[in-house]
C-alpha cells in the first residue's frame, strides 16, 4: 500500500463536483485514494478520488486522479464514505463507557474498527454524584479527541417509559442538579436527553441550551403540546424515535408526531432489525429527510458474542444478539440498547428498503450537523481525514481515522 500520511483520511471523492476542489496550500504529493463509488456525506457518485495530507482531505475529484497527485491507492469496487458519526453510544468491545476513561477509550477503538470514527459517549441514568464523577472522568478524552462529547441519557426521564434505566435513580430536573452536571462536564457535555413533561423540565431545556448543550426529547410520556413547548424552549433532537416514548394516537398525537413535523429537530433511530419494524424505518427516513440520524445505542456487548454485560448499574443479558435487562428474578426484561454499529445500521436500513444514499447521509453528515461538527461527516477539501471503505455487501473493508488506517483496506487487484 502507498504510505498514508499521519492525520490523513480515508478515500473520499465528491463525484457530483465537476472539478477538483482544493483546500488552501497543501503539502506536496499527498497520498491519494480512488474508488469506483464515493459518497461524500451528501450524495453518492463515482468513480472518484481524494488526496490526503497532514490529517486532512486536501483535494477531491471525479474520475481518475491527475498524474501530478501522489501515489494512488486504488480501492476498485469499494465504496468510499466519510467515517460514521455516532451520537448515542454506551459502549462496545466488552467495555461500558461509564466504567471510566480506559473503558471508554477501548469502546471507542472497537467502534472505530467497525467504521465509526466519531463517537459521543452516552451515560445511562444513575445518581447525580455518580454521573458527575463519570463526566469528570470522560472530559479528558473529549479534549484529546477520543470522544466527540458526552451524552446524558437520564436521570430526567419518565418512569413510564424508562426502558433500561434504573427506576430508583429517575428524578425531575432540579436547577442545582442541572448546573452541577453542566459544570462537571466542563465543556464536554454535548447532549442531554430528558422528558419534557417532568416538573422543571422546560426550564432545564432553556438552561442547557444556554450552556451550549444539545437537548433531546426521549423516554417521555409528553403530550404533543408539551413536546411542542419543549421544542420552542430549545430542544433540537429526538432520542431513538418511537422507542421508549408515548405512542401516537389519532386524537393525541404525542411526542413522535411533534418531533417529526418540526424541521428544526434531528431524528435519531436505532435501525438494527430489533427496535423498529422495517415499515417504520422507511416512514421515518422519508418524513425526516436530511434530519434523519442513525445511532447505534450500542452497549458493551457490541462487537462481542452473547453473554452478560454491564449497563450503568444494571445487568444485561445478550441472547442471539438482542440485549435485555436482567431482572431481580433472573428473567430477561426490557430491551437494553443494542449490539449494533452505525455501519451495520446502514446495512440494516438498506435491507429495510431505504436508499443507500439516505442511509449513508444518516450515518455521516446528518449526525455531524446535529452536533455542530463541521470537519467530520463529509469528504471535502479541509475536512478531517476520516473515512470508511465499504464492500459490495456494505461490509466494512477498511477504516481511516485522523489519516491513520485503523483497519487497512487492501488495494484493488491488478487486471
VENWO-V969145 format. One record per backbone hydrogen bond with DSSP energy under -0.5 kcal/mol. CO is the residue of the C=O (numbers start at 0). NH is the residue of the N-H. If there is no record, write none. Layout:
CO;NH / CO;NH
This chain:
2;4 / 4;7 / 6;384 / 6;402 / 12;14 / 13;16 / 20;59 / 29;69 / 30;51 / 31;72 / 32;49 / 33;74 / 34;46 / 34;47 / 36;79 / 37;39 / 37;44 / 38;81 / 39;378 / 42;39 / 44;37 / 46;62 / 47;34 / 48;60 / 49;32 / 50;57 / 50;58 / 51;30 / 52;55 / 54;384 / 55;52 / 55;57 / 56;381 / 57;22 / 58;50 / 59;20 / 60;48 / 65;68 / 70;31 / 71;73 / 72;33 / 72;74 / 73;411 / 74;77 / 75;35 / 77;36 / 77;79 / 78;389 / 79;38 / 80;387 / 83;116 / 83;117 / 84;86 / 85;119 / 87;296 / 87;297 / 88;121 / 89;96 / 91;94 / 94;91 / 95;98 / 96;99 / 99;103 / 100;104 / 101;105 / 102;106 / 103;107 / 104;108 / 105;109 / 106;110 / 107;111 / 108;112 / 109;113 / 110;115 / 111;114 / 114;83 / 114;116 / 117;85 / 118;120 / 118;147 / 118;148 / 119;88 / 120;150 / 122;152 / 126;130 / 127;131 / 128;132 / 129;133 / 130;134 / 131;135 / 132;136 / 133;137 / 134;138 / 135;139 / 137;140 / 137;141 / 138;141 / 138;142 / 139;143 / 140;144 / 140;145 / 140;146 / 141;144 / 148;120 / 149;189 / 149;190 / 150;122 / 150;152 / 151;153 / 151;192 / 152;124 / 154;156 / 154;170 / 155;194 / 157;160 / 158;161 / 162;164 / 165;168 / 166;169 / 171;173 / 173;176 / 173;177 / 174;178 / 175;179 / 176;180 / 177;181 / 178;182 / 179;183 / 180;184 / 181;185 / 181;186 / 182;185 / 184;187 / 187;149 / 187;189 / 189;213 / 190;151 / 191;215 / 192;153 / 193;195 / 193;217 / 194;197 / 197;200 / 199;203 / 200;204 / 201;205 / 202;206 / 203;207 / 204;208 / 205;209 / 206;210 / 207;212 / 208;211 / 213;191 / 213;215 / 214;235 / 214;236 / 215;193 / 215;217 / 216;238 / 218;157 / 219;245 / 221;254 / 222;226 / 223;227 / 224;228 / 225;229 / 226;230 / 227;231 / 228;232 / 229;233 / 229;234 / 230;233 / 235;265 / 236;216 / 236;238 / 237;267 / 239;242 / 242;218 / 243;219 / 245;255 / 251;248 / 252;256 / 253;257 / 254;258 / 255;259 / 256;260 / 257;261 / 258;261 / 260;262 / 261;264 / 265;237 / 265;267 / 266;292 / 267;240 / 268;270 / 268;294 / 269;271 / 276;280 / 277;281 / 278;282 / 279;283 / 280;284 / 281;285 / 282;286 / 283;287 / 284;288 / 287;290 / 288;291 / 290;266 / 292;268 / 294;270 / 296;337 / 297;89 / 297;90 / 298;301 / 299;93 / 300;303 / 301;92 / 306;317 / 308;315 / 309;299 / 310;313 / 313;310 / 314;325 / 315;308 / 316;318 / 316;323 / 317;306 / 318;321 / 320;322 / 321;318 / 322;335 / 323;316 / 324;326 / 324;332 / 326;329 / 330;326 / 333;324 / 334;336 / 337;298 / 338;302 / 340;344 / 341;345 / 342;346 / 343;347 / 344;348 / 345;349 / 346;350 / 347;351 / 348;353 / 349;352 / 354;358 / 355;359 / 356;360 / 357;361 / 358;362 / 359;362 / 359;363 / 360;363 / 360;365 / 361;293 / 362;84 / 363;367 / 364;368 / 365;369 / 366;370 / 367;371 / 367;372 / 368;371 / 371;373 / 372;375 / 374;383 / 377;379 / 379;382 / 382;56 / 383;385 / 384;402 / 385;82 / 386;399 / 387;80 / 387;389 / 388;396 / 388;397 / 389;78 / 390;393 / 394;390 / 394;396 / 397;388 / 398;405 / 398;406 / 399;386 / 400;403 / 401;6 / 402;7 / 403;400 / 403;405 / 406;398
